[in-house]
Amino acid sequence: MAEALATYVSLDTERMPHEKLSDREYQTLCMLASVKTVSVYRARLLEKMKLANNAELRFYV
């Protein structure tokens, strides 16, 4: 049992850090990697929802 656990733990450390993320966490990472991407999506959200700013967006949520 101890050997199996040691093998499992060592395999986990061989993975790249981003491979440990959930799909949603990875999507967020990709968007955060580019401030411009976040800015574009925010602007689209505001426009499509006919909101003026982050405060109105937050109130909507």
BALUMVEX-840154 format. One record per residue: residue number from 0; residue in one letter; x, y, z of N, C-alpha, C, CB in turn. Coordinates in pm, 1 decimal. Glycine has a CB too. Layout:
ATOM     i   aa         nu         nv         nw        cau        cav        caw         cu         cv         cw        cbu        cbv        cbw
ATOM   NUM    a          X          Y          Z          X          Y          Z          X          Y          Z          X          Y          Z
...
This chain:
ATOM     i   aa         nu         nv         nw        cau        cav        caw         cu         cv         cw        cbu        cbv        cbw
ATOM     0    m       82.3     -118.7        0.0        0.0        0.0        0.0       87.5      126.2        0.0      -94.0       -0.8      121.0
ATOM     1    a      189.1      128.7       83.1      277.5      244.4       90.0      348.1      267.1      -43.0      380.2      226.6      201.8
ATOM     2    e      387.3      159.8     -109.2      454.9      172.0     -238.5      360.6      230.7     -343.8      507.7       34.6     -284.9
ATOM     3    a      236.5      185.6     -342.1      137.9      237.8     -436.8      114.4      386.7     -414.0        5.5      161.0     -424.5
ATOM     4    l      105.1      426.7     -287.9       87.2      567.6     -255.1      207.2      650.3     -298.7       63.8      584.5     -105.7
ATOM     5    a      325.9      600.3     -275.4      448.4      670.4     -316.4      452.6      686.4     -467.7      573.6      594.6     -267.7
ATOM     6    t      413.5      582.8     -540.2      410.2      589.5     -686.5      309.8      694.7     -731.9      374.8      451.7     -746.9
ATOM     7    y      192.4      695.3     -671.4       88.5      791.9     -707.5      135.5      934.9     -682.6      -40.2      764.3     -628.6
ATOM     8    v      195.4      959.9     -569.2      243.0     1093.8     -534.9      353.3     1137.7     -630.2      293.6     1097.7     -390.0
ATOM     9    s      443.9     1048.9     -663.3      553.8     1085.6     -752.9      502.0     1112.3     -893.4      660.4      974.8     -756.0
ATOM    10    l      399.7     1042.2     -937.3      342.0     1067.7    -1069.6      277.0     1204.9    -1074.2      239.3      959.5    -1105.7
ATOM    11    d      212.9     1242.9     -965.4      145.5     1372.0     -960.1      244.2     1486.8     -972.1       66.3     1384.9     -831.2
ATOM    12    t      364.8     1473.5     -917.4      462.5     1581.6     -923.5      526.9     1591.7    -1061.6      569.7     1561.3     -817.5
ATOM    13    e      514.2     1488.0    -1143.8      571.5     1492.1    -1277.9      481.6     1567.9    -1374.9      595.7     1350.9    -1329.1
ATOM    14    r      358.1     1589.0    -1336.8      265.5     1663.3    -1422.6      297.9     1811.5    -1417.4      118.9     1638.9    -1380.2
ATOM    15    m      268.2     1879.9    -1525.8      284.6     2024.5    -1528.6      180.3     2086.2    -1435.3      270.8     2080.6    -1674.5
ATOM    16    p      214.0     2197.6    -1370.4      120.2     2257.6    -1274.6      -18.4     2285.2    -1333.3      177.7     2386.2    -1221.7
ATOM    17    h      -25.3     2332.2    -1458.2     -156.4     2363.6    -1515.9     -239.6     2238.5    -1542.3     -139.0     2441.4    -1645.1
ATOM    18    e     -176.8     2122.3    -1548.7     -250.6     1998.3    -1571.4     -328.4     1955.3    -1447.6     -155.2     1887.5    -1613.4
ATOM    19    k     -301.8     2016.6    -1335.1     -372.5     1984.5    -1210.7     -501.2     2065.8    -1196.1     -281.5     2009.7    -1090.5
ATOM    20    l     -522.1     2162.1    -1285.4     -638.7     2249.9    -1276.9     -762.1     2184.7    -1337.2     -610.5     2382.0    -1347.0
ATOM    21    s     -878.8     2225.7    -1287.1    -1004.4     2182.5    -1349.2    -1017.2     2254.1    -1483.7    -1128.7     2213.0    -1256.1
ATOM    22    d    -1111.6     2211.6    -1566.1    -1131.2     2276.9    -1696.0    -1161.8     2425.2    -1678.8    -1244.5     2208.6    -1773.8
ATOM    23    r    -1248.4     2456.4    -1582.7    -1287.1     2596.1    -1560.9    -1168.8     2678.9    -1509.6    -1404.4     2604.1    -1461.4
ATOM    24    e    -1089.9     2620.8    -1420.7     -971.2     2690.6    -1369.8     -873.0     2717.9    -1483.5     -902.5     2607.6    -1258.4
ATOM    25    y     -858.2     2621.9    -1573.2     -767.1     2640.3    -1686.5     -819.4     2748.9    -1780.5     -748.7     2507.5    -1763.3
ATOM    26    q     -950.2     2751.8    -1804.4    -1008.6     2857.1    -1887.9     -980.9     2994.3    -1827.2    -1160.8     2835.5    -1904.6
ATOM    27    t     -997.9     3003.5    -1695.9     -972.8     3130.0    -1626.6     -826.5     3169.8    -1639.3    -1012.2     3119.5    -1478.4
ATOM    28    l     -737.2     3073.8    -1622.2     -594.1     3099.7    -1637.2     -564.3     3156.0    -1775.7     -513.0     2971.1    -1613.3
ATOM    29    c     -620.2     3094.0    -1876.8     -595.1     3139.9    -2013.8     -644.4     3282.3    -2034.5     -662.4     3046.7    -2114.4
ATOM    30    m     -759.5     3314.6    -1979.8     -812.0     3450.6    -1995.5     -731.0     3550.8    -1914.8     -958.6     3456.5    -1953.2
ATOM    31    l     -686.4     3511.7    -1796.7     -607.4     3603.2    -1714.6     -469.6     3628.2    -1774.1     -593.3     3548.3    -1573.9
ATOM    32    a     -424.6     3537.0    -1856.1     -293.4     3551.3    -1917.5     -290.6     3671.5    -2010.9     -255.5     3424.1    -1993.3
ATOM    33    s     -406.0     3718.0    -2050.7     -411.2     3832.5    -2141.2     -510.6     3935.2    -2089.8     -448.8     3788.0    -2283.7
ATOM    34    v     -459.9     4046.6    -2042.7     -545.5     4153.9    -1994.6     -636.6     4201.7    -2106.7     -461.4     4270.5    -1939.7
ATOM    35    k     -585.0     4202.6    -2226.7     -663.4     4247.8    -2340.4     -783.6     4155.9    -2362.7     -576.1     4253.6    -2466.6
ATOM    36    t     -764.6     4025.5    -2347.2     -873.8     3930.7    -2364.3     -984.7     3958.0    -2264.0     -823.1     3787.2    -2349.5
ATOM    37    v     -948.0     3977.2    -2139.0    -1046.7     4005.1    -2035.1    -1119.5     4135.0    -2066.2     -979.8     4012.7    -1896.4
ATOM    38    s    -1046.1     4234.9    -2108.7    -1105.1     4363.8    -2141.3    -1205.8     4352.1    -2255.4     -996.2     4463.7    -2177.7
ATOM    39    v    -1171.5     4276.7    -2356.5    -1260.5     4258.2    -2471.8    -1388.5     4186.9    -2429.9    -1189.4     4178.5    -2583.1
ATOM    40    y    -1375.1     4078.0    -2354.5    -1493.9     4003.5    -2311.5    -1581.2     4086.8    -2218.4    -1452.9     3873.5    -2241.9
ATOM    41    r    -1519.1     4164.5    -2131.1    -1594.9     4252.2    -2041.2    -1674.4     4353.6    -2121.4    -1500.8     4324.3    -1942.5
ATOM    42    a    -1610.8     4415.1    -2219.3    -1679.1     4513.6    -2303.3    -1796.0     4450.2    -2377.7    -1581.1     4576.2    -2403.0
ATOM    43    r    -1776.1     4329.6    -2429.6    -1884.8     4260.0    -2499.8    -2001.4     4230.0    -2406.4    -1833.4     4130.0    -2561.8
ATOM    44    l    -1968.6     4185.0    -2285.1    -2073.6     4158.1    -2186.6    -2155.6     4283.4    -2158.4    -2012.5     4104.9    -2056.3
ATOM    45    l    -2084.5     4391.9    -2130.0    -2153.9     4517.0    -2099.0    -2242.2     4561.1    -2215.0    -2053.0     4627.0    -2065.3
ATOM    46    e    -2190.7     4551.8    -2336.0    -2267.5     4594.1    -2453.5    -2390.2     4506.1    -2474.3    -2179.3     4591.1    -2578.6
ATOM    47    k    -2372.7     4376.6    -2473.1    -2483.6     4284.6    -2497.8    -2591.2     4293.4    -2390.5    -2432.1     4142.7    -2506.4
ATOM    48    m    -2548.8     4322.5    -2267.7    -2643.6     4328.5    -2157.3    -2694.0     4470.4    -2132.6    -2580.0     4274.0    -2031.4
ATOM    49    k    -2647.3     4563.7    -2215.4    -2685.1     4704.5    -2205.2    -2659.2     4759.9    -2064.4    -2832.8     4721.9    -2242.0
ATOM    50    l    -2538.3     4733.0    -2016.5    -2494.3     4782.0    -1885.9    -2382.2     4882.8    -1906.7    -2447.3     4664.6    -1794.2
ATOM    51    a    -2366.8     4973.5    -1810.7    -2270.4     5082.2    -1828.0    -2134.7     5056.6    -1764.0    -2327.1     5207.4    -1772.0
ATOM    52    n    -2130.2     4976.0    -1657.7    -2005.0     4960.8    -1586.0    -2002.9     4833.0    -1501.4    -1981.0     5082.1    -1498.0
ATOM    53    n    -1891.3     4811.8    -1433.4    -1875.7     4691.4    -1350.8    -1977.7     4686.3    -1237.0    -1734.2     4685.3    -1293.3
ATOM    54    a    -2011.2     4801.2    -1182.1    -2107.3     4804.5    -1072.3    -2242.9     4751.3    -1118.8    -2121.7     4948.2    -1017.2
ATOM    55    e    -2287.1     4792.0    -1236.2    -2414.1     4743.6    -1289.5    -2405.2     4594.3    -1321.8    -2453.8     4823.4    -1415.1
ATOM    56    l    -2291.5     4553.2    -1371.0    -2270.6     4410.8    -1400.9    -2276.8     4329.9    -1272.0    -2134.3     4388.4    -1472.5
ATOM    57    r    -2211.2     4377.2    -1168.6    -2210.1     4307.1    -1039.9    -2350.3     4302.7     -979.5    -2112.3     4375.2     -942.1
ATOM    58    f    -2424.6     4412.0     -990.9    -2559.5     4415.7     -938.1    -2648.0     4314.9    -1010.5    -2617.7     4556.4     -950.1
ATOM    59    y    -2625.3     4299.9    -1140.7    -2703.0     4203.7    -1219.8    -2680.6     4062.2    -1171.9    -2667.1     4214.1    -1367.3
ATOM    60    v    -2554.9     4031.1    -1140.4    -2520.9     3894.7    -1096.2    -2577.0     3874.2     -959.0    -2367.4     3869.9    -1096.6
